[in-house]
Amino acid sequence: KNGIYTGFTPEHRLRALDLEDPRVKEGLLISLEIFVKMKAYCLEHAIQLLVAMIPTKESVYAGYLENDPAVENTAIKSLLTNERRVTAIVKAFFEDHGIPYVNLLPQLQEQVTRFQLYPGNFDGHPNKNGYRVIAENIERYLRNLPLPASGSGRVVLTDHVSDTPALTR
């Protein structure tokens, strides 16, 4: 129905986003503290930090899942509620701490009717179309950044695995 050919695992994803679980709350607090440390490290080393907020597959398809009377899954509703809460907390934290981010949910939701963004199974990771949407929107954000005031005048992003430049401008 609606051209959606993929599976969902809301129970699995809810385990990582359920704010009623004290372990999830603590994990979120630790993660936010680490983002502050990452920002400090990046500032100290003249690195431009950008956090890409990649939503769950269920959030990308929320417009369909919430409005389809055939889908009466309380785990999906709970997951979407918790993910929205976590997203609001994280966005507010990033804004309060001057941590730049790009929220990719609107762009993925916009493309969901045009492309198959996820595999036709229960895997929650995007396929090549989903990763293309993510990459194009991160690139759009980066292209709109002002050039650094001092130094080489270049923005260099590394993959942090091999420390080789992934993108330079």
Salt bridges, closest charged atoms under 4 A:
GLU20 OE2 - ARG85 NH1 3.81
ASP21 OD2 - ARG23 NH2 2.67
GLU58 OE1 - ARG13 NE 3.10
GLU66 OE2 - ARG84 NH1 2.83
ASP68 OD1 - LYS1 NZ 3.84
ASP123 OD1 - HIS125 ND1 2.76
GLU136 OE1 - ARG132 NH1 3.31
GLU139 OE2 - ARG143 NH2 2.86
